[in-house]
Amino acid sequence: MEFKPTMLQDRLATLDILRGISLLGILLVNMYTFYLPMPHIDLASWFTTPSDIVWQKNLDIYVQSSFYPLFAMLFGYGLAMQWQKAQSREQNFYTLGLRRLSVLFAFGFIHAVLIWWGDILMMYAFCGIFLVLLLRLSPIWLLVSAVIINGLMQVFMLFVIGIMQFNTKVDDYLDIVSVEKAITAYGTGNWLDAFMQRLTDLSTQAGIGMWFAALFTILPYMLIGAAASKWQLVERVKELKWLWLVLAITGLTIGITIKSLPNMFTRTYLFDYLKVYIGGPILSVGYIAVIVLLCLLPIVPKLLSPFGKIGRMSLTMYIMQSIIGTCLFYQFGFGWYGKVSVETGVFIAIGIIIVQMVIAEIWLSKWKQGPLEALWRKLTYKKKVEIR
C-alpha cells in the first residue's frame, strides 16, 4: 500500500485556524528582526520613545515567546496524525517521515541563506527527527518525556540564575560593533552586503549551542502536541470542553501574570527567565484552548476561515513573510530599515497578513494546497501530487 498525502477532507479546520493565527503571532515578533539590528540588542532597553516602550512591553507580554511553542505543538500534533494514519494502514512511517523532515530542512537552509537569517524551519526539522523516533511511545509517555526534557533545562537554567543571584538586575545588552555592521549592511548596503551580514547573523542564530538548546526548548512542545494528537484532544473538544475551559482560564491568567512580572517589578534575571520559559508556553496553551473552544460555535470557524486558509498554506506564507519583510526594510527594497516605530511595525505585520489572506483565498479557489506545500509533497512522496 502506498503512502498518500493528507487530503483536504481529512484536515481539521481548527488546526488550520490555529496555524494561521500563529503565523500572525510569529510575524509580529519577527518584524523586529526585519527592521532592527537583531540579535545584537536587548529589545527591553533599546527603545527610548514612550510609545515604542509601551508597544514593546505589550508585545513582550502577549506575543513574544508564546507563539513558537504554539507552532511547535501544532507541528507535533500534525506529525503524530500522519504517524497514526500510517499505523492504521500498517505502513512504516519512519522512512517517509524522515524524508519529509529532510526536505523541510532543505527549505529552511535555502530560506536562511538566501532570504532571512532568522529561519526556524531547520530547527523544527532537526527536532522533528527526534520526535519521529519517539512517536511509538504512548501519549502519557510522550507527555512525561516532554516534562523530563524540559525539566532538565529548567533545573539547569535555575542553577545558572542562582549563581548570578535571582534578584540581580538585568544588564542592558548592546553589541555596538555588530549593531553598526548590521545597520550598514541592511540599511544602506546592496543585496551582497545584506547577504554577507545574513551569514554572520545566521552563525549566531544557528550556532551549535542553539541546536542543543532546541532539543530542550522546542522538542518538548512537539512531544506535548504529539501526545495531544494521540489523545485526539482537538477532535474530542465537545467531549472534553471542561478540560479545555480549565486550560483556557489557567493558561491566560497564569501566563499573562508571569509574563508581566518584569514590568510589574524590577526586571531581574529570574523574572526574565520566568517570562520566557514558563509564562510564554503557559500562555500559548491558553491561546490554543480559547481558539479551540471558540471554534465550537458554528459562526466562529466561518469568521476565522481566512486564518484557516493561510494556515493551510503555512509553509508558503511563512517564506512569503520573509520575502516581503526583507523587500520592505532592506536597502535593495524600500529601505525602511530602522525607520519605523514599533506601532508601525505592528500595523505593517497586520497588513501583510491581510494581503496573505487575499492571496490564500484566490489561490485556494483554484488549487487545494500552496505551491511550496505541493513541492514539499512531491519531493517527499517522489511522485506528482495533484494540487487542483
Salt bridges, closest charged atoms under 4 A:
GLU2 OE1 - LYS383 NZ 3.18
ASP10 OD2 - LYS85 NZ 3.71
ASP16 OD1 - ARG11 NH2 2.73
ASP16 OD1 - ARG19 NH1 3.15
ASP42 OD2 - ARG267 NH1 2.83
ASP60 OD2 - LYS275 NZ 2.89
ASP119 OD1 - HIS111 ND1 2.76
ASP201 OD1 - HIS40 NE2 2.84
GLU239 OE2 - ARG236 NH2 2.91
ASP272 OD2 - ARG267 NH2 2.85
ASP272 OD1 - LYS275 NZ 3.79
GLU361 OE1 - LYS309 NZ 2.74
GLU386 OE2 - LYS384 NZ 3.94
